[in-house]
Amino acid sequence: MDNGGNKENTDYLMVYDEITDRARQRARDNHKQGMNCGESTFQAVLATLREENMTDCPLEAVALATGFGGGIGSSGNTCCALIGAVMGMSSVHGRDPSVPATPEERRDQLGGENGRYRLYNNMVHEFKDFTGTSSCAELTCPYDYSSEERKEFCRTIIGEAAALAVKWTLIGKERGYTHPFRYNIMGRK
């Protein structure tokens, strides 16, 4: 990425890389300690964002990700590292249901010109650019599920999911929700 020789921009990018690298390594380490993919990713994102004073969501919330392992209860559906990443992003960019809003305002908060879905959409597409799919079965079935090779493969994905979640959380805090959508079922740009 060209920073135009701007030292301040270079410094920001170095800090940005350091934060995402910290989340990536933490997620991989969590998995080595026996956490499932969703728990590993969600905990890493939460802990990293807490260190950056971006969320006060308690680490005990990681228990919410327990059922997502193996593509949700080992069903092979959506990669739970991706689910954990979305949960981590939502600790900063999630909506507060106690804030009064009309149904139209609530819909606009998600898919409108400044809707939060823009962040999540871009993160998911970047994840799929990295992995080729968001399906746990498609990612893991080429391996013996109990093998060290599959576990190491998943750790790479887990780390990348955590890094992407932190990256897009930081982008949202810095630039808001104005990014163009990539492919989406709403047909939005």
N, CA, C and O of each residue as an XYZ file, in Angstrom:
756
protein
N       0.851     -1.174      0.000
C       0.000      0.000      0.000
C       0.892      1.231      0.000
O       1.787      1.353      0.837
N       0.653      2.144     -0.936
C       1.444      3.357     -1.040
C       0.956      4.343      0.008
O      -0.236      4.639      0.094
N       1.887      4.846      0.800
C       1.511      5.830      1.811
C       1.967      7.224      1.418
O       1.867      8.155      2.217
N       2.472      7.382      0.188
C       2.873      8.688     -0.298
C       4.001      9.309      0.489
O       4.152     10.531      0.487
N       4.804      8.496      1.167
C       5.910      9.016      1.942
C       5.494      9.654      3.253
O       6.323     10.257      3.935
N       4.242      9.535      3.613
C       3.728     10.140      4.833
C       4.121      9.286      6.036
O       3.627      8.170      6.196
N       5.019      9.814      6.890
C       5.490      9.065      8.050
C       4.349      8.749      9.012
O       4.308      7.659      9.583
N       3.423      9.689      9.198
C       2.295      9.450     10.093
C       1.463      8.266      9.599
O       1.048      7.424     10.396
N       1.222      8.198      8.302
C       0.483      7.090      7.717
C       1.250      5.783      7.893
O       0.656      4.746      8.185
N       2.580      5.834      7.715
C       3.424      4.657      7.907
C       3.332      4.170      9.352
O       3.203      2.972      9.606
N       3.399      5.109     10.293
C       3.293      4.747     11.708
C       1.950      4.093     12.004
O       1.884      3.101     12.730
N       0.873      4.650     11.437
C      -0.453      4.087     11.656
C      -0.520      2.661     11.111
O      -1.044      1.763     11.769
N       0.021      2.457      9.888
C      -0.012      1.127      9.294
C       0.785      0.135     10.126
O       0.386     -1.023     10.247
N       1.897      0.564     10.698
C       2.701     -0.327     11.545
C       1.912     -0.714     12.794
O       1.922     -1.877     13.197
N       1.238      0.242     13.401
C       0.420     -0.048     14.583
C      -0.733     -0.959     14.195
O      -1.049     -1.912     14.907
N      -1.352     -0.666     13.079
C      -2.468     -1.456     12.555
C      -2.028     -2.908     12.363
O      -2.723     -3.828     12.793
N      -0.882     -3.114     11.720
C      -0.344     -4.461     11.511
C      -0.026     -5.143     12.829
O      -0.262     -6.343     12.977
N       0.503     -4.401     13.786
C       0.839     -4.976     15.088
C      -0.425     -5.464     15.795
O      -0.420     -6.534     16.405
N      -1.487     -4.698     15.717
C      -2.738     -5.075     16.384
C      -3.346     -6.319     15.722
O      -3.766     -7.245     16.416
N      -3.393     -6.342     14.392
C      -3.965     -7.505     13.714
C      -3.084     -8.738     13.908
O      -3.601     -9.845     14.055
N      -1.768     -8.565     13.910
C      -0.865     -9.697     14.151
C      -1.045    -10.264     15.561
O      -0.968    -11.476     15.762
N      -1.284     -9.386     16.529
C      -1.518     -9.836     17.902
C      -2.780    -10.696     17.972
O      -2.788    -11.738     18.627
N      -3.834    -10.263     17.303
C      -5.081    -11.049     17.281
C      -4.862    -12.381     16.582
O      -5.342    -13.414     17.048
N      -4.136    -12.364     15.460
C      -3.867    -13.587     14.689
C      -3.138    -14.619     15.560
O      -3.546    -15.779     15.615
N      -2.076    -14.206     16.231
C      -1.298    -15.139     17.044
C      -2.088    -15.626     18.252
O      -2.020    -16.801     18.613
N      -2.827    -14.731     18.868
C      -3.640    -15.097     20.035
C      -4.666    -16.163     19.647
O      -4.876    -17.120     20.391
N      -5.304    -16.001     18.486
C      -6.313    -16.966     18.033
C      -5.683    -18.336     17.805
O      -6.239    -19.355     18.214
N      -4.527    -18.360     17.153
C      -3.828    -19.630     16.906
C      -3.458    -20.296     18.235
O      -3.624    -21.505     18.399
N      -2.959    -19.502     19.172
C      -2.586    -20.040     20.488
C      -3.808    -20.573     21.229
O      -3.728    -21.613     21.884
N      -4.938    -19.873     21.134
C      -6.167    -20.346     21.780
C      -6.538    -21.738     21.282
O      -6.912    -22.606     22.070
N      -6.435    -21.946     19.973
C      -6.787    -23.241     19.387
C      -5.833    -24.330     19.879
O      -6.258    -25.454     20.145
N      -4.570    -24.004     19.998
C      -3.586    -24.967     20.519
C      -3.919    -25.369     21.955
O      -3.563    -26.462     22.394
N      -4.598    -24.487     22.681
C      -4.969    -24.751     24.076
C      -6.304    -25.477     24.198
O      -6.788    -25.699     25.308
N      -6.904    -25.847     23.065
C      -8.119    -26.657     23.108
C      -9.425    -25.922     22.857
O     -10.491    -26.537     22.887
N      -9.365    -24.621     22.611
C     -10.597    -23.908     22.261
C     -10.990    -24.305     20.838
O     -10.121    -24.595     20.016
N     -12.299    -24.321     20.541
C     -12.718    -24.597     19.175
C     -12.483    -23.348     18.311
O     -12.051    -22.314     18.819
N     -12.762    -23.446     17.033
C     -12.460    -22.364     16.099
C     -13.185    -21.064     16.455
O     -12.578    -19.993     16.459
N     -14.478    -21.161     16.753
C     -15.250    -19.973     17.099
C     -14.799    -19.350     18.401
O     -14.655    -18.131     18.494
N     -14.575    -20.182     19.413
C     -14.083    -19.682     20.698
C     -12.713    -19.028     20.534
O     -12.458    -17.951     21.073
N     -11.841    -19.692     19.785
C     -10.478    -19.181     19.584
C     -10.490    -17.802     18.941
O      -9.791    -16.889     19.380
N     -11.291    -17.668     17.898
C     -11.356    -16.408     17.162
C     -12.032    -15.325     17.988
O     -11.501    -14.223     18.127
N     -13.195    -15.634     18.531
C     -13.949    -14.644     19.305
C     -13.129    -14.152     20.490
O     -13.068    -12.948     20.737
N     -12.494    -15.065     21.232
C     -11.692    -14.665     22.390
C     -10.525    -13.781     21.965
O     -10.234    -12.782     22.622
N      -9.859    -14.138     20.876
C      -8.708    -13.358     20.412
C      -9.122    -11.948     20.001
O      -8.444    -10.974     20.329
N     -10.229    -11.846     19.286
C     -10.714    -10.536     18.851
C     -11.131     -9.719     20.067
O     -10.755     -8.553     20.190
N     -11.906    -10.323     20.966
C     -12.342     -9.600     22.166
C     -11.160     -9.119     22.991
O     -11.098     -7.947     23.364
N     -10.225    -10.010     23.277
C      -9.072     -9.642     24.108
C      -8.270     -8.520     23.460
O      -7.831     -7.593     24.140
N      -8.079     -8.603     22.150
C      -7.315     -7.573     21.446
C      -8.044     -6.239     21.463
O      -7.433     -5.201     21.716
N      -9.346     -6.258     21.196
C     -10.119     -5.016     21.200
C     -10.244     -4.439     22.609
O     -10.300     -3.220     22.773
N     -10.288     -5.293     23.620
C     -10.307     -4.816     25.002
C      -8.991     -4.111     25.337
O      -8.993     -3.072     25.996
N      -7.872     -4.673     24.884
C      -6.564     -4.036     25.111
C      -6.487     -2.662     24.444
O      -5.796     -1.765     24.927
N      -7.194     -2.512     23.347
C      -7.209     -1.241     22.621
C      -8.324     -0.309     23.123
O      -8.569      0.742     22.531
N      -8.992     -0.696     24.209
C     -10.084      0.086     24.804
C     -11.202      0.374     23.807
O     -11.769      1.466     23.791
N     -11.508     -0.615     22.981
C     -12.570     -0.454     21.995
C     -13.855     -1.165     22.403
O     -14.911     -0.901     21.829
N     -13.782     -2.053     23.375
C     -14.974     -2.751     23.854
C     -14.785     -3.091     25.324
O     -13.663     -3.236     25.810
N     -15.892     -3.210     26.007
C     -15.852     -3.704     27.379
C     -16.645     -5.006     27.500
O     -16.999     -5.433     28.599
N     -16.912     -5.618     26.365
C     -17.608     -6.906     26.359
C     -16.772     -7.893     27.182
O     -15.575     -8.039     26.932
N     -17.378     -8.563     28.148
C     -16.596     -9.461     29.009
C     -16.108    -10.701     28.263
O     -16.781    -11.214     27.370
N     -14.929    -11.164     28.649
C     -14.359    -12.361     28.026
C     -15.227    -13.594     28.271
O     -15.143    -14.567     27.522
N     -16.056    -13.560     29.307
C     -16.972    -14.681     29.561
C     -17.968    -14.870     28.420
O     -18.560    -15.940     28.281
N     -18.152    -13.840     27.608
C     -19.056    -13.949     26.457
C     -18.560    -14.982     25.452
O     -19.329    -15.427     24.601
N     -17.286    -15.371     25.536
C     -16.732    -16.385     24.630
C     -17.541    -17.684     24.722
O     -17.598    -18.443     23.755
N     -18.159    -17.942     25.862
C     -18.993    -19.140     26.020
C     -20.110    -19.186     24.975
O     -20.601    -20.267     24.648
N     -20.515    -18.037     24.453
C     -21.560    -17.993     23.424
C     -21.118    -18.656     22.122
O     -21.956    -19.014     21.295
N     -19.807    -18.821     21.934
C     -19.282    -19.404     20.693
C     -19.059    -20.910     20.778
O     -18.656    -21.521     19.788
N     -19.307    -21.518     21.924
C     -19.003    -22.940     22.103
C     -19.694    -23.842     21.094
O     -19.059    -24.755     20.567
N     -20.942    -23.626     20.812
C     -21.692    -24.499     19.913
C     -21.329    -24.385     18.449
O     -21.801    -25.176     17.633
N     -20.500    -23.415     18.102
C     -20.187    -23.189     16.693
C     -19.081    -24.095     16.150
O     -18.858    -24.116     14.940
N     -18.386    -24.841     17.004
C     -17.267    -25.677     16.558
C     -17.654    -26.659     15.466
O     -18.757    -27.206     15.463
N     -16.725    -26.874     14.535
C     -16.964    -27.824     13.442
C     -18.057    -27.380     12.499
O     -18.768    -28.209     11.930
N     -18.198    -26.073     12.329
C     -19.230    -25.575     11.419
C     -20.609    -25.679     12.030
O     -21.581    -25.967     11.330
N     -20.704    -25.451     13.317
C     -21.904    -25.491     14.167
C     -22.213    -26.937     14.549
O     -22.844    -27.683     13.801
N     -21.751    -27.297     15.727
C     -22.000    -28.631     16.267
C     -21.464    -29.748     15.389
O     -22.073    -30.814     15.295
N     -20.328    -29.510     14.747
C     -19.689    -30.478     13.838
C     -20.565    -30.856     12.643
O     -20.432    -31.951     12.096
N     -21.457    -29.956     12.239
C     -22.316    -30.222     11.080
C     -21.648    -29.840      9.760
O     -22.166    -30.165      8.692
N     -20.507    -29.155      9.821
C     -19.780    -28.792      8.615
C     -20.322    -27.583      7.882
O     -19.916    -27.323      6.749
N     -21.223    -26.840      8.493
C     -21.794    -25.668      7.836
C     -20.820    -24.485      7.901
O     -19.624    -24.677      7.686
N     -21.283    -23.304      8.182
C     -20.437    -22.107      8.161
C     -19.228    -22.260      9.084
O     -19.355    -22.677     10.235
N     -18.058    -21.915      8.554
C     -16.817    -21.966      9.333
C     -16.990    -21.140     10.602
O     -17.314    -19.954     10.544
N     -16.771    -21.778     11.743
C     -17.024    -21.066     13.001
C     -15.951    -20.036     13.311
O     -16.180    -19.158     14.143
N     -14.790    -20.109     12.672
C     -13.818    -19.025     12.833
C     -14.415    -17.733     12.267
O     -14.218    -16.656     12.828
N     -15.137    -17.846     11.165
C     -15.810    -16.698     10.573
C     -16.921    -16.194     11.499
O     -17.089    -14.987     11.671
N     -17.667    -17.108     12.086
C     -18.731    -16.709     13.018
C     -18.127    -15.993     14.227
O     -18.635    -14.954     14.649
N     -17.059    -16.536     14.777
C     -16.385    -15.894     15.916
C     -15.864    -14.516     15.553
O     -15.896    -13.600     16.375
N     -15.381    -14.361     14.313
C     -14.895    -13.059     13.851
C     -16.029    -12.038     13.821
O     -15.862    -10.898     14.256
N     -17.189    -12.459     13.302
C     -18.352    -11.564     13.241
C     -18.801    -11.194     14.659
O     -19.145    -10.041     14.921
N     -18.797    -12.161     15.560
C     -19.173    -11.873     16.946
C     -18.220    -10.854     17.563
O     -18.650     -9.944     18.272
N     -16.932    -11.009     17.294
C     -15.950    -10.059     17.824
C     -16.159     -8.661     17.275
O     -16.104     -7.686     18.025
N     -16.398     -8.550     15.978
C     -16.669     -7.237     15.373
C     -17.909     -6.608     15.999
O     -17.956     -5.398     16.222
N     -18.907     -7.436     16.279
C     -20.161     -6.925     16.840
C     -19.992     -6.400     18.257
O     -20.827     -5.628     18.727
N     -18.930     -6.803     18.947
C     -18.693     -6.252     20.286
C     -18.404     -4.757     20.218
O     -18.540     -4.051     21.217
N     -18.009     -4.273     19.045
C     -17.771     -2.842     18.826
C     -18.859     -2.241     17.941
O     -19.363     -1.156     18.231
N     -19.223     -2.931     16.869
C     -20.124     -2.357     15.863
C     -21.558     -2.870     15.943
O     -22.380     -2.533     15.091
N     -21.869     -3.675     16.948
C     -23.234     -4.155     17.112
C     -24.168     -3.036     17.533
O     -23.745     -2.043     18.125
N     -25.438     -3.208     17.220
C     -26.439     -2.198     17.584
C     -26.899     -2.399     19.021
O     -26.949     -3.525     19.517
N     -27.226     -1.322     19.668
C     -27.771     -1.346     21.026
C     -29.293     -1.344     20.917
O     -29.878     -0.337     20.519
N     -29.945     -2.460     21.266
C     -31.404     -2.526     21.105
C     -32.174     -1.582     22.043
O     -33.369     -1.357     21.852
N     -31.494     -1.037     23.047
C     -32.182     -0.126     23.964
C     -32.291      1.288     23.396
O     -33.020      2.112     23.948
N     -31.586      1.587     22.308
C     -31.662      2.902     21.683
C     -32.921      2.953     20.819
O     -33.077      2.152     19.898
N     -33.820      3.898     21.118
C     -35.069      3.984     20.352
C     -34.809      4.265     18.868
O     -33.977      5.103     18.519
N     -35.528      3.555     18.012
C     -35.438      3.765     16.570
C     -36.686      3.187     15.918
O     -37.282      2.235     16.421
N     -37.067      3.770     14.804
C     -38.195      3.240     14.037
C     -37.725      1.997     13.282
O     -36.521      1.790     13.129
N     -38.654      1.168     12.809
C     -38.236      0.018     11.998
C     -37.424      0.433     10.765
O     -36.476     -0.255     10.386
N     -37.789      1.542     10.149
C     -37.044      2.020      8.974
C     -35.629      2.420      9.362
O     -34.678      2.103      8.646
N     -35.478      3.116     10.491
C     -34.146      3.511     10.962
C     -33.301      2.279     11.284
O     -32.109      2.244     10.981
N     -33.913      1.279     11.894
C     -33.176      0.048     12.212
C     -32.699     -0.657     10.938
O     -31.568     -1.140     10.880
N     -33.557     -0.713      9.927
C     -33.145     -1.335      8.660
C     -32.001     -0.544      8.018
O     -31.054     -1.128      7.491
N     -32.096      0.784      8.066
C     -31.061      1.632      7.485
C     -29.729      1.478      8.232
O     -28.665      1.588      7.621
N     -29.776      1.227      9.540
C     -28.552      1.010     10.320
C     -27.790     -0.213      9.824
O     -26.582     -0.319     10.036
N     -28.476     -1.123      9.175
C     -27.846     -2.349      8.685
C     -27.450     -2.240      7.219
O     -26.269     -2.353      6.891
N     -28.414     -2.021      6.334
C     -28.146     -2.084      4.904
C     -28.180     -0.769      4.177
O     -28.053     -0.742      2.953
N     -28.348      0.329      4.893
C     -28.453      1.638      4.245
C     -27.116      2.179      3.756
O     -26.100      1.484      3.770
N     -27.143      3.440      3.323
C     -25.941      4.099      2.797
C     -24.789      4.065      3.811
O     -23.624      3.997      3.420
N     -25.100      4.113      5.076
C     -24.097      4.057      6.138
C     -24.352      2.849      7.041
O     -24.142      2.915      8.252
N     -24.805      1.753      6.444
C     -25.185      0.581      7.218
C     -24.011     -0.291      7.632
O     -23.029     -0.433      6.903
N     -24.136     -0.865      8.808
C     -23.087     -1.714      9.369
C     -22.792     -2.957      8.525
O     -21.664     -3.450      8.525
N     -23.789     -3.459      7.815
C     -23.570     -4.654      6.996
C     -22.407     -4.465      6.028
O     -21.787     -5.447      5.620
N     -22.101     -3.242      5.658
C     -21.004     -2.978      4.727
C     -19.677     -3.480      5.289
O     -18.871     -4.043      4.549
N     -19.441     -3.289      6.568
C     -18.209     -3.791      7.200
C     -18.172     -5.306      7.184
O     -17.192     -5.913      6.752
N     -19.253     -5.910      7.659
C     -19.315     -7.375      7.754
C     -19.207     -8.013      6.366
O     -18.513     -9.014      6.188
N     -19.890     -7.430      5.397
C     -19.872     -7.943      4.031
C     -18.446     -7.966      3.485
O     -18.016     -8.963      2.906
N     -17.724     -6.880      3.669
C     -16.352     -6.805      3.173
C     -15.444     -7.783      3.900
O     -14.582     -8.400      3.275
N     -15.619     -7.937      5.199
C     -14.793     -8.873      5.960
C     -15.030    -10.304      5.489
O     -14.076    -11.059      5.299
N     -16.291    -10.685      5.299
C     -16.618    -12.038      4.844
C     -16.026    -12.297      3.459
O     -15.460    -13.362      3.215
N     -16.154    -11.341      2.569
C     -15.594    -11.539      1.227
C     -14.067    -11.633      1.263
O     -13.477    -12.410      0.513
N     -13.437    -10.857      2.115
C     -11.973    -10.954      2.241
C     -11.580    -12.316      2.823
O     -10.575    -12.901      2.416
N     -12.368    -12.815      3.767
C     -12.151    -14.159      4.319
C     -12.256    -15.203      3.198
O     -11.402    -16.081      3.074
N     -13.308    -15.097      2.389
C     -13.503    -16.051      1.290
C     -12.412    -15.912      0.223
O     -12.043    -16.900     -0.412
N     -11.895    -14.699      0.020
C     -10.766    -14.527     -0.898
C      -9.556    -15.316     -0.391
O      -8.797    -15.881     -1.178
N      -9.388    -15.347      0.924
C      -8.261    -16.048      1.541
C      -8.459    -17.564      1.523
O      -7.524    -18.309      1.230
N      -9.679    -18.022      1.838
C      -9.927    -19.463      2.018
C     -10.553    -20.139      0.802
O     -10.386    -21.345      0.614
N     -11.256    -19.396     -0.009
C     -11.968    -19.969     -1.143
C     -13.406    -20.333     -0.846
O     -14.186    -20.561     -1.771
N     -13.775    -20.392      0.420
C     -15.127    -20.776      0.822
C     -15.349    -20.372      2.278
O     -14.400    -20.080      3.005
N     -16.605    -20.360      2.687
C     -16.923    -20.154      4.102
C     -17.490    -21.429      4.722
O     -17.969    -21.409      5.856
N     -17.437    -22.526      3.988
C     -17.972    -23.812      4.450
C     -16.910    -24.610      5.204
O     -15.838    -24.894      4.670
N     -17.216    -24.962      6.432
C     -16.310    -25.790      7.237
C     -16.028    -27.115      6.537
O     -14.878    -27.550      6.479
N     -17.051    -27.753      6.012
C     -16.867    -29.051      5.360
C     -15.949    -28.933      4.150
O     -15.063    -29.765      3.959
N     -16.157    -27.908      3.338
C     -15.310    -27.740      2.162
C     -13.858    -27.465      2.553
O     -12.931    -27.876      1.856
N     -13.674    -26.775      3.663
C     -12.320    -26.478      4.126
C     -11.633    -27.689      4.745
O     -10.440    -27.903      4.530
N     -12.378    -28.481      5.513
C     -11.739    -29.532      6.324
C     -11.839    -30.943      5.763
O     -11.017    -31.791      6.110
N     -12.810    -31.222      4.913
C     -12.989    -32.603      4.444
C     -11.804    -33.181      3.665
O     -11.640    -34.401      3.653
N     -10.975    -32.365      3.018
C      -9.791    -32.956      2.380
C      -8.801    -33.572      3.382
O      -7.866    -34.264      2.979
N      -9.003    -33.325      4.676
C      -8.092    -33.806      5.711
C      -8.772    -34.855      6.590
O      -9.999    -34.908      6.676
N      -7.971    -35.676      7.231
C      -8.459    -36.497      8.335
C      -8.730    -35.511      9.459
O      -7.817    -34.812      9.898
N      -9.970    -35.443      9.932
C     -10.352    -34.401     10.888
C      -9.499    -34.425     12.153
O      -9.268    -33.374     12.752
N      -9.033    -35.580     12.567
C      -8.234    -35.696     13.798
C      -6.748    -35.415     13.580
O      -5.977    -35.386     14.539
N      -6.347    -35.211     12.342
C      -4.920    -35.077     12.040
C      -4.347    -33.727     12.465
O      -5.055    -32.722     12.533
N      -3.056    -33.734     12.746
C      -2.344    -32.492     13.054
C      -2.331    -31.574     11.838
O      -2.370    -30.352     11.981
N      -2.277    -32.153     10.650
C      -2.284    -31.366      9.418
C      -3.565    -30.534      9.317
O      -3.507    -29.350      8.986
N      -4.723    -31.147      9.602
C      -5.996    -30.406      9.557
C      -6.020    -29.343     10.651
O      -6.466    -28.221     10.408
N      -5.551    -29.676     11.841
C      -5.548    -28.698     12.937
C      -4.690    -27.484     12.588
O      -5.085    -26.348     12.852
N      -3.521    -27.721     11.997
C      -2.644    -26.606     11.619
C      -3.280    -25.786     10.494
O      -3.189    -24.558     10.487
N      -3.919    -26.469      9.548
C      -4.641    -25.770      8.481
C      -5.715    -24.861      9.088
O      -5.839    -23.697      8.706
N      -6.481    -25.393     10.023
C      -7.530    -24.601     10.667
C      -6.943    -23.445     11.469
O      -7.528    -22.362     11.507
N      -5.806    -23.658     12.105
C      -5.177    -22.563     12.865
C      -4.817    -21.394     11.962
O      -4.912    -20.236     12.369
N      -4.408    -21.693     10.747
C      -4.115    -20.618      9.795
C      -5.387    -19.825      9.513
O      -5.370    -18.594      9.497
N      -6.480    -20.534      9.292
C      -7.769    -19.881      9.016
C      -8.251    -19.111     10.242
O      -8.723    -17.981     10.120
N      -8.135    -19.711     11.410
C      -8.546    -19.071     12.660
C      -7.780    -17.766     12.863
O      -8.368    -16.736     13.191
N      -6.475    -17.819     12.666
C      -5.659    -16.619     12.822
C      -6.044    -15.535     11.841
O      -6.133    -14.362     12.202
N      -6.275    -15.928     10.593
C      -6.646    -14.943      9.577
C      -8.020    -14.348      9.875
O      -8.224    -13.148      9.691
N      -8.961    -15.169     10.332
C     -10.293    -14.657     10.680
C     -10.204    -13.616     11.789
O     -10.863    -12.578     11.724
N      -9.393    -13.891     12.804
C      -9.224    -12.931     13.903
C      -8.594    -11.640     13.398
O      -9.037    -10.549     13.756
N      -7.563    -11.761     12.567
C      -6.899    -10.571     12.026
C      -7.859     -9.740     11.177
O      -7.875     -8.513     11.278
N      -8.658    -10.405     10.342
C      -9.620     -9.685      9.504
C     -10.684     -8.995     10.348
O     -11.088     -7.873     10.042
N     -11.139     -9.654     11.401
C     -12.149     -9.041     12.271
C     -11.604     -7.766     12.908
O     -12.293     -6.747     12.956
N     -10.374     -7.828     13.392
C      -9.770     -6.642     14.002
C      -9.545     -5.568     12.937
O      -9.818     -4.391     13.173
N      -9.054     -5.967     11.779
C      -8.831     -5.011     10.689
C     -10.113     -4.252     10.362
O     -10.116     -3.022     10.318
N     -11.215     -4.993     10.132
C     -12.455     -4.340      9.732
C     -13.105     -3.592     10.892
O     -13.845     -2.635     10.662
N     -12.850     -4.000     12.119
C     -13.318     -3.226     13.273
C     -12.613     -1.876     13.298
O     -13.249     -0.843     13.504
N     -11.304     -1.883     13.089
C     -10.534     -0.637     13.068
C     -10.964      0.252     11.897
O     -11.099      1.465     12.057
N     -11.176     -0.339     10.739
C     -11.644      0.429      9.579
C     -12.981      1.085      9.896
O     -13.180      2.259      9.584
N     -13.894      0.352     10.507
C     -15.196      0.905     10.861
C     -15.088      2.061     11.845
O     -15.806      3.053     11.727
N     -14.186      1.930     12.817
C     -14.006      3.012     13.795
C     -13.392      4.241     13.133
O     -13.728      5.373     13.480
N     -12.493      4.014     12.183
C     -11.800      5.126     11.536
C     -12.647      5.786     10.455
O     -12.686      7.013     10.361
N     -13.330      4.978      9.634
C     -13.990      5.507      8.442
C     -15.505      5.391      8.445
O     -16.165      5.906      7.543
N     -16.064      4.726      9.444
C     -17.510      4.554      9.478
C     -17.953      3.399      8.579
O     -17.190      2.471      8.311
N     -19.190      3.480      8.128
C     -19.826      2.368      7.416
C     -20.158      2.720      5.968
O     -21.228      2.359      5.480
N     -19.279      3.404      5.290
C     -19.583      3.891      3.941
C     -18.968      3.054      2.828
O     -19.074      3.431      1.661
N     -18.341      1.953      3.141
C     -17.678      1.127      2.135
C     -18.690      0.555      1.153
O     -19.818      0.233      1.527
N     -18.280      0.432     -0.102
C     -19.196     -0.219     -1.047
C     -19.357     -1.695     -0.692
O     -18.418     -2.351     -0.241
N     -20.550     -2.190     -0.905
C     -20.798     -3.617     -0.744
C     -20.069     -4.379     -1.838
O     -19.889     -3.877     -2.948
N     -19.658     -5.581     -1.516
C     -19.302     -6.549     -2.538
C     -20.593     -7.334     -2.783
O     -21.661     -6.871     -2.384
N     -20.535     -8.501     -3.422
C     -21.770     -9.235     -3.683
C     -22.607     -9.303     -2.401
O     -22.085     -9.556     -1.315
N     -23.915     -9.072     -2.550
C     -24.828     -9.172     -1.411
C     -26.215     -9.512     -1.928
O     -26.550     -9.202     -3.072
N     -27.015    -10.142     -1.097
C     -28.342    -10.600     -1.516
C     -29.352     -9.462     -1.633
O     -30.444     -9.654     -2.168
N     -28.990     -8.263     -1.129
C     -29.888     -7.114     -1.226
C     -29.739     -6.393     -2.548
O     -30.575     -5.558     -2.894
N     -28.674     -6.702     -3.303
C     -28.429     -6.024     -4.563
C     -27.912     -4.597     -4.400
O     -28.012     -3.784     -5.320
N     -27.356     -4.297     -3.220
C     -26.859     -2.948     -2.942
C     -25.439     -2.768     -3.457
O     -24.696     -3.733     -3.636
N     -25.087     -1.537     -3.685
C     -23.731     -1.172     -4.145
C     -22.940     -0.573     -3.022
O     -21.781     -0.204     -3.211
